[in-house]
Amino acid sequence: MKTSTLRPLGRRAGDLPVAMVFLLPAAVGFAVFYLWPTLRTMYLSFTEYSLLAPPEWIGVENYQKVFGDRLFWNSLQVTVEYVVINIGIQTVVALGMAVLMHRLTRSGLIRGVLLLPYLVANVVVALIWYTMLDAQLGIVNQALEWIGVDPVAFFGETSTAIPTIALVNVWRHVGYTALLIFAGLQAIPKTFYEAAQTDGASEIRMFWRITLPLLRPALALVLVLTIIGSFQIFDTVAVTTKGGPVNATRVIYYYIYEQAFQRFNFGYAAAVCVALFAILATLALMQLKLLRAGETDLD
Amino acid sequence: MRRTTRLTAVATILSLALAGCGGGDDPAESGGGTAAAPTEISYWLWDSNQLPAYQACADAFHAANPAVTVKISQFGWADYWTGLTTNLVSGTAPDVFTNHLNYYPEFAGKQQIQPLDDFIAADGTRTDVYAPGLADLWVSADGKRYGLPKDFDTIAVFYNKKMLADAGVTEEQMKTLTWNPTDGGTYEDVIARLTVDENGKRGDEEGFDKSKVEVYGLGLDENNGAGVGQQMWSMYALSTGWQFTDKNPWGTSFKYDDPRFQETVAWWRGLIEKGYMPSLAIARSGTSVNDGFGAGRYALSTNGSWMINTYYGYDGVEVGTAPTPIGPSGKRATIYNGLADSIYAGSEHKDQAWQWVKYLASADCQKTVGDKAVVFPAIPEALTVAEQKFAAKGVDISAFTVQIHENTTSLYPITDHASDVSAVMSPAMDAVLSFEAEPSSLTKANEEVNALFQ
């Protein structure tokens, strides 16, 4: 480390052009696909914009409407319900799967199988489950009938629609999440487990005392990523329940889509987007702080 | 029989999914106009069933006008409208596209589609050759004409012939059914009779178990009818003499607070309580109403003429059609909805686009379309062609056309703010149908809707 501080300053400055060349592609992508749309969305959120006519500046009127909009709060509540079920179950199951892989098998085949649902496009997964879970003709309900259970209208009932969508997406994402956690597990030195085994610790004790504490930074990052991803639930809703029945599955991104692309209220939709952006940014920061994702207990 | 239905369902879903994957990029590519000497104009439509018919028209058009080629693109309904909107914004919309009454007021109001009046005047094109009323639908509130009619649709009742025979209901009876919102009339009698529970008891028999229904007398559409209920409830409500708005087209005050409308909705959802129609939850849980009908879960199903080939296409199901029942007004009712082709206001080839629109609206092209027997062409002589072709396939379309002859049709509600009205009415109707709210709650929804026009 010492030597680098002694390097002549000119050398470092000389790296700059080369560094710029390497940074440029990513920087262009970031500016074009993230920065500019974000700034434009922020601008549009202060306008009334119906897409087919130029935007008209109206100040904070959209934001005032957002706070008084019953459907905005409903969509937020529905989304949070989705995220809690989706992330809660997904994280626990993925963690279990990752630990089993870590402690029991190194088989590449099993890892591949776990990832399979993730390789199928979201829309296809949603439509296949939608067909399989139909109350009258779905194969799942036929099976339920054989074991004497009355058919359940999984996607059709206001009470079960969101849990159903959340579980369908758990099915698709759990293998992927398990692999992410599995990667984190591999960073834990084997010597800890060997030492614990020598002391006669049980697997369960090792999980709580070794695995979980040392996995914390990796788990924190996985949680931040999956929660942000989970908030963006849209496609499953768009191809199955379309926000209904009533408002039961009108998640926030679907609400934004409806406002923008079906009702042409682009300014208002932009304001909802910015509100969501603020919520997600706060949430991510809080998580990182609370879970001390930047620190590790390995040192 | 059920297995084939499920297989087709999965196959359809997969192809839909694939179409969905590809749909995002295509509009942008095909939207770009070319300015080369032999002109290519782009044309969009959403119904894949109609693609071969219109391709045949495009080929004939090209043969007659060798300098102009028509490039047809087809997208599923939802992709179609999002794709069209974004292409209108970016100035790359197709030169000509199939337009819908629900969307055109918005496009016309924002000057995105071309008024056709100058072209019509210059060419002396006749607008009175279409079935009565169809051409006028496309004259906007400002008096300008934005489309020429291509086809139309009405609503009728599809029935399963075997189930009818088993229940002792004749096809003749089906043609003379009456309905009222109080006791449902002979229409409800038939629906009850056709409903069968797991023990084989019919809906009108002692000991009928409404919690274990095997076959529902009437199917419930998987789509939310929002404030129009085109193939769901409009034919009942309209037969009471009720109308959607104060005037149609271009009404500014909706009438969802009218007792006749609310009584109709109350009767309709009452069928769920009686076990004659599936609950909203069941209808929304995965399969379409037509697939449910095809799988033998429903004996009757109200639907539009655009669904004829689907309903008649199920293996092993003998299908018939009857007109919608005669209501308290003494007349039947159905929504009479017409489609038309419009020209994009930003098109670089408006003259060629007009030639194509004129050809699409001509007897020549409409006879070509009628010959394929997929929809009802707007020109009566082309409709006759379609009628014969449908008949050759064993389909009698008189249940759909009788109301045009008897003059009992009502226009599709054409208003401004159509998408906002739909956004209010969709959840409101869902709430009533799922028994979370009473039909009287629609009065409040009506206030919300009418506030849009203030």
Contacts between the chains, C-beta under 8 A, distances in Angstrom:
chain1	res1	chain2	res2	distance
A	50	B	110	7.1
A	51	B	85	6.5
A	51	B	88	7.8
A	51	B	89	5.2
A	52	B	85	7.9
A	52	B	88	6.2
A	52	B	89	6.7
A	52	B	106	7.7
A	52	B	107	7.7
A	52	B	110	3.7
A	52	B	112	5.7
A	53	B	110	5.9
A	121	B	17	6.7
A	121	B	21	6.4
A	123	B	17	5.1
A	123	B	20	5.4
A	123	B	21	7.2
A	124	B	13	7.9
A	124	B	14	7.0
A	124	B	17	4.5
A	127	B	13	4.4
A	127	B	14	7.9
A	127	B	16	7.0
A	127	B	17	5.7
A	128	B	10	7.3
A	128	B	13	6.9
A	130	B	13	7.9
A	130	B	286	4.8
A	131	B	6	7.5
A	131	B	9	5.8
A	131	B	10	6.3
A	131	B	13	6.1
A	131	B	286	5.5
A	131	B	287	7.2
A	132	B	286	7.6
A	133	B	285	6.6
A	133	B	286	5.7
A	134	B	285	5.1
A	134	B	286	2.9
A	134	B	287	4.5
A	135	B	278	7.8
A	135	B	281	7.0
A	135	B	282	4.4
A	135	B	285	4.1
A	135	B	286	7.1
A	136	B	278	7.4
A	136	B	282	6.3
A	136	B	285	7.6
A	136	B	287	6.4
A	136	B	292	6.1
A	136	B	295	7.5
A	136	B	297	5.2
A	137	B	2	7.0
A	137	B	5	7.2
A	137	B	6	6.3
A	137	B	9	7.7
A	137	B	286	7.4
A	137	B	287	5.0
A	137	B	291	7.0
A	137	B	292	7.0
A	137	B	295	5.5
A	137	B	297	7.2
A	138	B	285	7.3
A	138	B	286	5.6
A	138	B	287	7.6
A	139	B	6	7.7
A	151	B	282	7.9
A	153	B	279	7.2
A	153	B	281	3.7
A	153	B	282	5.0
A	153	B	284	7.2
A	153	B	285	3.9
A	154	B	285	6.2
A	155	B	284	6.4
A	155	B	285	5.0
A	155	B	286	6.0
A	156	B	279	7.6
A	156	B	280	6.7
A	156	B	281	3.5
A	156	B	282	5.9
A	156	B	283	6.7
A	156	B	284	3.8
A	156	B	285	3.6
A	156	B	286	7.7
A	157	B	281	4.3
A	157	B	285	7.9
A	158	B	281	7.8
A	158	B	434	6.5
A	158	B	436	7.3
A	239	B	20	7.4
A	240	B	286	7.9
A	241	B	284	6.8
A	242	B	224	7.6
A	243	B	426	7.8
A	243	B	427	7.9
A	244	B	224	6.0
A	244	B	284	6.6
A	244	B	426	7.0
A	244	B	427	7.1
A	244	B	430	5.3
A	245	B	280	5.8
A	245	B	281	6.8
A	245	B	284	5.6
A	245	B	430	5.0
A	245	B	434	5.6
A	246	B	427	5.0
A	246	B	430	4.3
A	246	B	431	4.8
A	246	B	434	6.4
A	246	B	436	6.2
A	247	B	427	5.1
A	250	B	427	7.8
A	258	B	423	6.5
A	261	B	82	5.2
A	261	B	85	6.6
A	262	B	419	5.3
A	262	B	422	7.8
A	262	B	423	7.2
A	263	B	419	4.7
A	263	B	420	5.6
A	263	B	423	5.8
A	264	B	85	7.6
A	264	B	106	7.2
A	264	B	419	7.0
